[in-house]
Amino acid sequence: MRNKRYMPSIGLAFSEARDMKKLSEKAAKGWQLKRFRLAGYGLEKGEPEEAVFSIDYRKLRKDEEEEYFELFAYGGWTHVCSSANMHIFKAVPETTPIYSDAESSIDKLARLAKSVNLVASIALAITMVLWIFMIFASGTIQHIAEQGFSYSIIFTFPALMTSGGVYYHMWKNLRLKSKHI
């Protein structure tokens, strides 16, 4: 039997809550989260445990990490793994959520939006430049631009959709916040 498994993610901008719930379900079956990448999660077989998972988006310097993880530990959350500026934590069920109100959730999403928007903006700019070369150039340059444009669309479209997903979740939290005021 294999002791390692990969669990794909649709994308945190679209399915963060669902991914965290699936990680909890996997942990209950003995599949422990060990690694995290943009496209999914690396799981290893271990002891079953009841756990809830949460993610935080924060850019940290090396000298800030210890204090940052200790802050979560005081709240009952254990750091599991990190990738880029994304950090996954776990806790026993009934632990106070990391983000328990709309305002803190909006803050978390705003931090995520910065990096997502940067990537989407760069991808869109490259795609637009390639499109301009594709339309106005000729010969070899036009052919290279056509190929580049085709590849850039494959990356740009999901980046823009991810950016839209982040803003959709921010909008949902803003509506939730305004209902409680």
C-alpha positions as CSV (number, residue, x, y, z in Angstrom):
1,M,0.0,0.0,0.0
2,R,1.3,3.5,-0.8
3,N,2.1,5.7,2.1
4,K,2.0,8.9,0.1
5,R,-0.9,10.5,-1.7
6,Y,-1.5,13.7,-3.7
7,M,-4.7,15.7,-3.2
8,P,-5.3,18.3,-6.0
9,S,-6.8,21.7,-5.4
10,I,-9.1,23.6,-7.7
11,G,-7.5,26.7,-6.4
12,L,-7.7,28.4,-3.0
13,A,-9.4,31.5,-4.4
14,F,-12.3,29.3,-5.4
15,S,-12.3,26.4,-2.9
16,E,-10.4,27.3,0.3
17,A,-13.1,26.2,2.7
18,R,-13.7,23.0,0.7
19,D,-10.0,22.2,0.6
20,M,-9.6,22.7,4.3
21,K,-12.7,20.5,4.9
22,K,-11.2,17.8,2.7
23,L,-7.9,18.0,4.6
24,S,-9.9,17.4,7.8
25,E,-11.6,14.4,6.3
26,K,-8.3,13.0,5.1
27,A,-6.7,13.5,8.6
28,A,-9.6,11.5,10.1
29,K,-8.7,8.6,7.8
30,G,-5.0,8.9,8.7
31,W,-3.8,10.9,5.8
32,Q,-1.6,13.7,7.3
33,L,-0.8,16.9,5.4
34,K,3.0,17.2,4.9
35,R,3.5,19.5,1.9
36,F,1.5,22.2,0.1
37,R,2.0,23.6,-3.4
38,L,-0.2,25.9,-5.5
39,A,-1.8,22.9,-7.3
40,G,-2.4,20.6,-4.3
41,Y,-1.4,18.9,-1.2
42,G,1.1,16.1,-0.3
43,L,-0.3,13.6,2.2
44,E,1.4,10.8,4.1
45,K,-0.2,7.9,5.9
46,G,-0.2,8.2,9.6
47,E,-2.4,8.0,12.7
48,P,-6.0,9.2,12.2
49,E,-6.8,12.4,14.0
50,E,-9.7,14.8,14.4
51,A,-8.4,18.2,13.1
52,V,-9.6,21.3,11.4
53,F,-7.4,23.2,9.0
54,S,-7.0,26.9,8.2
55,I,-4.8,28.9,5.9
56,D,-3.2,32.3,6.3
57,Y,-1.6,34.5,3.6
58,R,1.3,36.5,4.9
59,K,4.7,37.4,3.5
60,L,7.2,36.8,6.3
61,R,10.9,37.5,6.6
62,K,12.9,34.7,8.1
63,D,13.3,36.6,11.4
64,E,9.5,36.9,11.7
65,E,8.5,33.3,11.3
66,E,9.1,32.1,14.9
67,E,7.0,34.9,16.4
68,Y,4.3,34.5,13.8
69,F,3.9,30.7,14.4
70,E,4.0,31.2,18.2
71,L,1.1,33.7,17.9
72,F,-1.0,31.0,16.2
73,A,0.1,28.4,18.8
74,Y,-1.2,30.5,21.6
75,G,-4.6,30.3,19.9
76,G,-4.4,26.5,19.7
77,W,-3.2,26.3,16.1
78,T,-0.2,24.2,15.0
79,H,1.8,25.2,11.8
80,V,1.7,22.3,9.4
81,C,3.5,23.6,6.3
82,S,4.0,26.7,4.1
83,S,4.4,27.4,0.4
84,A,5.3,30.9,-0.8
85,N,3.3,33.3,1.3
86,M,0.7,30.7,2.3
87,H,0.7,29.0,5.7
88,I,-1.5,26.1,6.7
89,F,-2.4,25.4,10.3
90,K,-4.3,22.7,12.1
91,A,-6.1,22.5,15.4
92,V,-8.5,20.3,17.3
93,P,-12.2,20.8,16.5
94,E,-13.9,23.5,18.4
95,T,-10.7,25.7,18.5
96,T,-11.6,29.3,17.9
97,P,-11.2,29.9,14.2
98,I,-8.3,32.0,13.0
99,Y,-10.6,34.2,11.1
100,S,-13.8,34.4,13.1
101,D,-15.3,37.6,11.6
102,A,-15.9,39.2,8.2
103,E,-13.4,42.0,8.8
104,S,-10.4,39.7,9.5
105,S,-11.4,37.5,6.6
106,I,-11.4,40.6,4.3
107,D,-7.9,41.5,5.6
108,K,-6.7,38.0,4.8
109,L,-8.1,38.1,1.3
110,A,-6.7,41.6,0.7
111,R,-3.2,40.2,1.5
112,L,-3.8,37.3,-1.0
113,A,-5.2,39.8,-3.6
114,K,-1.9,41.7,-3.7
115,S,0.2,38.7,-5.0
116,V,-2.6,37.3,-7.2
117,N,-3.1,40.7,-8.8
118,L,0.6,41.2,-9.5
119,V,0.8,37.8,-11.2
120,A,-2.4,38.4,-13.2
121,S,-1.3,41.9,-14.2
122,I,2.1,40.8,-15.5
123,A,0.5,37.9,-17.3
124,L,-2.1,40.2,-18.9
125,A,0.5,42.7,-19.9
126,I,2.6,40.0,-21.6
127,T,-0.4,38.7,-23.4
128,M,-1.4,42.1,-24.6
129,V,2.2,42.8,-25.9
130,L,2.2,39.5,-27.7
131,W,-1.2,40.2,-29.2
132,I,0.0,43.6,-30.5
133,F,3.0,41.9,-32.1
134,M,0.8,39.2,-33.5
135,I,-1.5,41.8,-35.1
136,F,1.1,44.3,-36.4
137,A,4.2,42.3,-37.1
138,S,4.9,39.9,-39.9
139,G,7.1,37.0,-40.7
140,T,9.0,35.3,-38.0
141,I,8.2,37.8,-35.3
142,Q,4.5,37.4,-36.0
143,H,4.8,33.6,-35.8
144,I,6.7,33.8,-32.5
145,A,4.1,36.2,-31.1
146,E,1.3,33.9,-32.2
147,Q,2.9,30.9,-30.3
148,G,3.7,33.1,-27.3
149,F,0.2,34.5,-27.3
150,S,-1.3,31.0,-27.3
151,Y,0.8,29.9,-24.4
152,S,0.2,33.1,-22.4
153,I,-3.5,32.8,-22.7
154,I,-3.3,29.4,-21.0
155,F,-1.7,31.1,-18.0
156,T,-3.4,34.5,-18.1
157,F,-7.0,33.3,-18.1
158,P,-6.7,31.2,-14.9
159,A,-4.7,34.1,-13.3
160,L,-7.5,36.5,-14.0
161,M,-10.1,34.0,-12.9
162,T,-8.2,33.6,-9.6
163,S,-8.1,37.3,-9.1
164,G,-11.8,37.5,-9.7
165,G,-12.4,34.7,-7.2
166,V,-10.5,36.5,-4.5
167,Y,-12.5,39.7,-5.1
168,Y,-15.8,37.7,-5.1
169,H,-14.9,36.3,-1.7
170,M,-14.0,39.7,-0.4
171,W,-17.4,41.0,-1.7
172,K,-19.2,38.1,0.1
173,N,-17.5,39.0,3.3
174,L,-18.3,42.7,2.9
175,R,-21.9,41.8,2.4
176,L,-21.8,39.7,5.5
177,K,-20.1,42.5,7.5
178,S,-22.7,45.0,6.4
179,K,-25.6,42.7,7.5
180,H,-24.1,42.6,11.0
181,I,-23.7,46.3,11.3
